[in-house]
Amino acid sequence: MHVDTSTHRVTVYAQPRMLGKIASPPQVGPGKCILAKNETSCTHPNAVYMNGLGVELDHSDGDGAWWVKHSWVLGGEGYQNWELKPKKNDGDGQSVDGVLLEDGITMKIGTRNDPVFKDYNLSMPIVDTTTMRVNYENIRYQISDETGAEEEAFKLVWKCKRRKSAFTGGIRTRPMIN
């Protein structure tokens, strides 16, 4: 994830993995499909290729991998979103917008055709006051089919780790609070 504080553009690159292997997006170029476990999966509509230098490409140069990219401007331009799950046909997707909440650090991201954001994600940095390290949290909220009430569907917490970047091969320092 990268947040450009001068333009309010948020860009997220995602690549879910299972047992250390990329589960999505399928590692195929535009318009291509693969057969895996008797299911056909085709290019993800939000897929971009990141080469070994961290340069975003629309084709493979053999030195990187395909990633799903979501990019939006907080309170402005949204993006078209499709699930990360590999599919043969992804359909039309959903128009998504993001707004910055009053606390100045939490983003609320939801579908554009839902003005009150009934189904949405809250994304925010979280601070461990013991270690003074910054991690990141994403909580999905949705309306229950049974009760009609808003409920937490899941919570993901990403802990910062010192690992070689899949984009550039470099290692960045962990965010710390002064």
Beta strands, then each sheet from edge to edge (+ up, - down):
strand 1: 2-4
strand 2: 9-14
strand 3: 17-18
strand 4: 21-22
strand 5: 33-36
strand 6: 39-42
strand 7: 47-50
strand 8: 56-57
strand 9: 65-73
strand 10: 79-81
strand 11: 94-100
strand 12: 107-111
strand 13: 120-128
strand 14: 133-143
strand 15: 150-158
sheet 1: 1+ 2- 9+ 7- 8+
sheet 2: 3+ 4-
sheet 3: 5+ 6-
sheet 4: 10+ 11- 12+ 13- 14+ 15-
end
